[in-house]
Amino acid sequence: MMKILLFSLLLAFTAYGQTSKIVGSWLMTKAEIKGKTEHPYQVFDFKENAKLSAMGIEVASWKYNKKDHSIIMKSTMDKDFNGVGKISKLTKTSLVMRKDGMTFYYSKLNPEHVSRDNKESGLAGKWEIEDDEYQSSLLKFELPDSFTLIQSGDGMTSTYRGTWIYQPKKESLIMIGFFQEHPLRGKNTVQKLSEEKLVLKNGPNTINAKRIKETKQQIERLTFTEEEFPEEQPTDGPKPPWQDFYAMVDFLQHVQELQYSYGELVPEMKTLKHPYAIVSKLTVKPEKPSVRFTNLSVTQKDSNQFSEDYRDELTRGYDQFFPQKELWPFRIKGSETLTVAAGTFNCTVVEGFDGDAKVKYWMITDMPGIYAKIIREETDPFGKLEYKLYELEEIRKK
């Protein structure tokens, strides 16, 4: 009787020991399916309450069967999780299981080690991925292990979220999430990692990224409302500084081009992305007289004209904010000394509306036609904030 009791206790202890090895988070690194090998890089959590989660979603219940060394799974959510997985290898760090003619390989995750290695990696922060000229990608690594990837191009924006794991011994970065087609997904070999530069290799793809430096610059939101503005512009108050068209022609004839930095706010990251710079080429004819701004978006690879602004004697009275949009209603807030990359300027500050968009201008008072800074803020039909910031970088004279 005592031998039977001891044997039963041994079986129970063995079953408990195997169950305790299974409990935890596992990273599926490889799957052999019908002669093909795939690398899913998905996280599965075998929980103590007998629940199984896949990528954070509860998908089944599970139970260890000591008789045939297997895991029995039942699911009402997805039939693929139903059935028995035969364990061919189980250690504290690895699990190999066969199910429905397929073999799955798992590596156990230690949350404390993942948190420590991620923190020490130096990856935490915001990065700009150097994609092609038609697409912008921002990547934010947060501690202990979450990331946000935002891609924008062709008028569309996609946001992906997931988990990242840095492996210092293997010099690799594993990106886990629902972004199947992106070259970052899965295991990346870290070829270079510095304060400013990150280079990853994933199969045939090389991903280059530069760190977005955190600045003390505050994102100034435009909180004024149309109800605050007078119905008619006062005739006895201050006026916009550039109403003398001939003074503008006289000044701008000595300017060849202007360069502005252009930033778009990414609300999810509370940072500005800079897809390109803006260069305005000036053509001024004093004898006519006329002023033409030819505006180009400039990247490292190319430049494209996107607009043109023109003014002559016949049109000089129609836009007192030339070459920018005419605002209505608007108000002059006063003067402000502003420092930007191009220098320090005394500016006349104007707030107003261009349709539904809120706009704020910093007009350089003694340089008619040149703006030191512009903010444009509006909400698209889907309720998404569109915030754009322009700052003067350089005045190139003839």
KAKA-V615002 format. One record per residue. N is the residue number from 1. RES is the residue in one small letter. SS is DSSP state (alpha for helix, beta for strand, coil for the rest). D_LAST is the distance of its C-alpha to the last C-alpha in Angstrom with 2 decimals. Layout:
n res ss d_last
N RES SS D_LAST
N RES SS D_LAST
//
This chain:
n res ss d_last
1 m coil 105.14
2 m alpha 103.12
3 k alpha 101.64
4 i alpha 100.57
5 l alpha 98.95
6 l alpha 97.10
7 f alpha 95.96
8 s alpha 94.68
9 l alpha 92.82
10 l alpha 91.29
11 l alpha 90.10
12 a alpha 88.66
13 f alpha 86.92
14 t alpha 85.55
15 a alpha 84.30
16 y alpha 82.69
17 g alpha 81.08
18 q alpha 79.60
19 t alpha 78.45
20 s alpha 76.74
21 k alpha 74.88
22 i alpha 73.59
23 v coil 72.46
24 g beta 68.75
25 s beta 65.32
26 w beta 65.01
27 l beta 62.02
28 m beta 62.90
29 t beta 61.21
30 k beta 62.95
31 a beta 65.04
32 e beta 67.15
33 i beta 67.78
34 k coil 69.71
35 g coil 68.73
36 k beta 65.06
37 t beta 63.29
38 e beta 60.75
39 h coil 58.92
40 p coil 58.85
41 y coil 57.83
42 q beta 59.43
43 v beta 61.12
44 f beta 64.74
45 d beta 66.58
46 f beta 70.37
47 k coil 71.36
48 e coil 74.57
49 n coil 75.44
50 a coil 75.83
51 k beta 72.65
52 l beta 70.07
53 s beta 66.38
54 a beta 63.79
55 m coil 60.13
56 g coil 61.25
57 i beta 63.30
58 e beta 67.10
59 v beta 68.49
60 a beta 72.08
61 s beta 74.94
62 w beta 76.12
63 k beta 79.20
64 y beta 80.19
65 n beta 83.31
66 k coil 85.06
67 k coil 87.58
68 d coil 85.19
69 h coil 82.26
70 s beta 79.95
71 i beta 77.79
72 i beta 78.96
73 m beta 76.27
74 k beta 76.74
75 s coil 74.06
76 t coil 74.11
77 m coil 70.35
78 d coil 69.85
79 k alpha 72.75
80 d alpha 70.98
81 f alpha 71.68
82 n coil 75.41
83 g beta 77.71
84 v beta 78.56
85 g beta 76.28
86 k beta 78.27
87 i beta 77.06
88 s beta 77.09
89 k beta 75.37
90 l beta 74.94
91 t coil 73.92
92 k coil 72.15
93 t coil 68.78
94 s beta 69.24
95 l beta 70.89
96 v beta 71.64
97 m beta 73.21
98 r beta 74.46
99 k beta 74.62
100 d coil 75.27
101 g coil 74.88
102 m beta 71.53
103 t beta 70.78
104 f beta 68.36
105 y beta 67.08
106 y beta 66.08
107 s beta 64.82
108 k beta 65.71
109 l beta 62.98
110 n coil 63.47
111 p alpha 61.35
112 e alpha 61.42
113 h alpha 60.23
114 v alpha 57.49
115 s alpha 56.28
116 r alpha 56.38
117 d alpha 54.62
118 n alpha 51.89
119 k alpha 51.25
120 e alpha 51.14
121 s alpha 48.89
122 g coil 45.65
123 l coil 44.67
124 a coil 44.99
125 g beta 41.77
126 k beta 39.00
127 w beta 37.41
128 e beta 34.84
129 i beta 36.09
130 e coil 33.63
131 d coil 34.85
132 d coil 33.27
133 e coil 30.08
134 y coil 32.21
135 q coil 34.25
136 s beta 33.90
137 s beta 36.83
138 l beta 37.54
139 l beta 40.64
140 k beta 42.35
141 f beta 45.28
142 e beta 47.61
143 l coil 50.65
144 p coil 53.34
145 d coil 52.75
146 s beta 50.86
147 f beta 47.51
148 t beta 45.29
149 l beta 43.13
150 i beta 40.75
151 q beta 39.29
152 s beta 37.00
153 g beta 35.67
154 d coil 36.02
155 g coil 36.59
156 m beta 39.58
157 t beta 40.23
158 s beta 43.22
159 t beta 44.61
160 y beta 47.10
161 r beta 49.17
162 g beta 51.55
163 t beta 52.84
164 w beta 51.47
165 i beta 53.52
166 y beta 52.23
167 q beta 54.71
168 p coil 53.95
169 k coil 56.71
170 k coil 55.57
171 e coil 51.84
172 s beta 51.56
173 l beta 50.27
174 i beta 52.33
175 m beta 50.73
176 i beta 53.37
177 g beta 52.79
178 f coil 52.86
179 f coil 49.78
180 q coil 51.56
181 e coil 48.79
182 h coil 46.19
183 p coil 45.84
184 l coil 46.19
185 r coil 49.70
186 g beta 52.55
187 k beta 52.50
188 n beta 49.25
189 t beta 49.20
190 v beta 46.85
191 q beta 44.99
192 k beta 42.58
193 l beta 42.51
194 s coil 40.42
195 e coil 38.80
196 e coil 35.65
197 k beta 36.81
198 l beta 39.70
199 v beta 40.75
200 l beta 43.84
201 k beta 45.84
202 n beta 48.04
203 g coil 49.79
204 p coil 47.25
205 n beta 44.44
206 t beta 42.00
207 i beta 40.40
208 n beta 37.39
209 a beta 36.49
210 k beta 34.32
211 r beta 35.52
212 i coil 33.98
213 k coil 33.78
214 e coil 35.40
215 t coil 33.25
216 k coil 34.40
217 q coil 32.09
218 q coil 34.35
219 i coil 34.12
220 e coil 34.10
221 r coil 36.27
222 l coil 36.08
223 t coil 39.66
224 f coil 39.55
225 t coil 41.57
226 e alpha 41.30
227 e alpha 44.50
228 e alpha 42.73
229 f coil 40.47
230 p coil 41.67
231 e coil 42.60
232 e coil 40.57
233 q coil 37.42
234 p coil 38.54
235 t coil 37.56
236 d coil 38.09
237 g coil 36.15
238 p coil 32.51
239 k coil 30.03
240 p coil 26.79
241 p coil 23.96
242 w coil 21.79
243 q coil 24.20
244 d coil 22.34
245 f alpha 20.36
246 y alpha 19.03
247 a alpha 17.73
248 m alpha 15.90
249 v alpha 14.32
250 d alpha 13.42
251 f alpha 11.76
252 l alpha 10.04
253 q coil 8.48
254 h coil 5.64
255 v beta 5.66
256 q beta 5.19
257 e beta 8.54
258 l beta 11.41
259 q beta 14.23
260 y beta 17.77
261 s beta 21.03
262 y beta 23.79
263 g beta 27.43
264 e beta 30.73
265 l beta 33.82
266 v beta 36.79
267 p coil 39.66
268 e coil 42.22
269 m coil 40.26
270 k coil 38.67
271 t beta 35.34
272 l beta 31.98
273 k beta 31.13
274 h coil 27.55
275 p coil 27.75
276 y coil 24.02
277 a beta 20.55
278 i beta 18.63
279 v beta 15.07
280 s beta 13.79
281 k beta 11.33
282 l beta 10.28
283 t beta 11.20
284 v beta 11.49
285 k beta 13.79
286 p coil 14.67
287 e coil 17.59
288 k coil 19.26
289 p coil 18.09
290 s beta 17.18
291 v beta 15.13
292 r beta 15.42
293 f beta 15.07
294 t beta 16.06
295 n beta 17.64
296 l beta 18.68
297 s beta 21.18
298 v beta 20.42
299 t coil 23.26
300 q coil 23.81
301 k coil 25.23
302 d coil 23.42
303 s beta 21.06
304 n beta 22.35
305 q beta 21.13
306 f beta 23.42
307 s beta 22.31
308 e beta 20.19
309 d beta 19.91
310 y beta 19.74
311 r beta 20.35
312 d beta 21.08
313 e coil 23.58
314 l coil 26.54
315 t coil 25.66
316 r coil 23.97
317 g coil 27.26
318 y coil 28.16
319 d coil 26.01
320 q coil 25.31
321 f coil 23.80
322 f coil 21.18
323 p coil 19.62
324 q coil 22.53
325 k coil 26.20
326 e coil 28.25
327 l coil 30.88
328 w coil 34.48
329 p coil 36.24
330 f beta 33.85
331 r beta 34.09
332 i beta 31.86
333 k beta 33.00
334 g beta 31.40
335 s beta 28.73
336 e beta 27.96
337 t beta 25.95
338 l beta 24.56
339 t beta 23.26
340 v beta 21.45
341 a coil 19.63
342 a coil 16.27
343 g beta 18.19
344 t beta 20.75
345 f beta 20.36
346 n beta 22.80
347 c beta 23.43
348 t beta 25.67
349 v beta 27.83
350 v beta 29.19
351 e beta 31.92
352 g beta 33.22
353 f beta 34.27
354 d beta 32.80
355 g coil 36.16
356 d coil 38.00
357 a beta 34.97
358 k beta 34.35
359 v beta 30.76
360 k beta 29.23
361 y beta 25.77
362 w beta 24.00
363 m beta 21.63
364 i beta 19.36
365 t coil 20.97
366 d coil 18.35
367 m coil 15.41
368 p coil 16.81
369 g coil 16.05
370 i coil 15.52
371 y beta 18.65
372 a beta 19.54
373 k beta 22.56
374 i beta 24.70
375 i beta 28.30
376 r beta 30.14
377 e beta 33.84
378 e beta 36.54
379 t beta 39.74
380 d coil 40.26
381 p coil 43.55
382 f coil 45.19
383 g coil 44.55
384 k coil 41.88
385 l beta 39.15
386 e beta 35.57
387 y beta 33.16
388 k beta 29.39
389 l beta 26.93
390 y beta 23.12
391 e beta 21.24
392 l beta 17.58
393 e beta 16.68
394 e beta 12.98
395 i beta 9.91
396 r beta 6.80
397 k beta 3.79
398 k coil 0.00
//
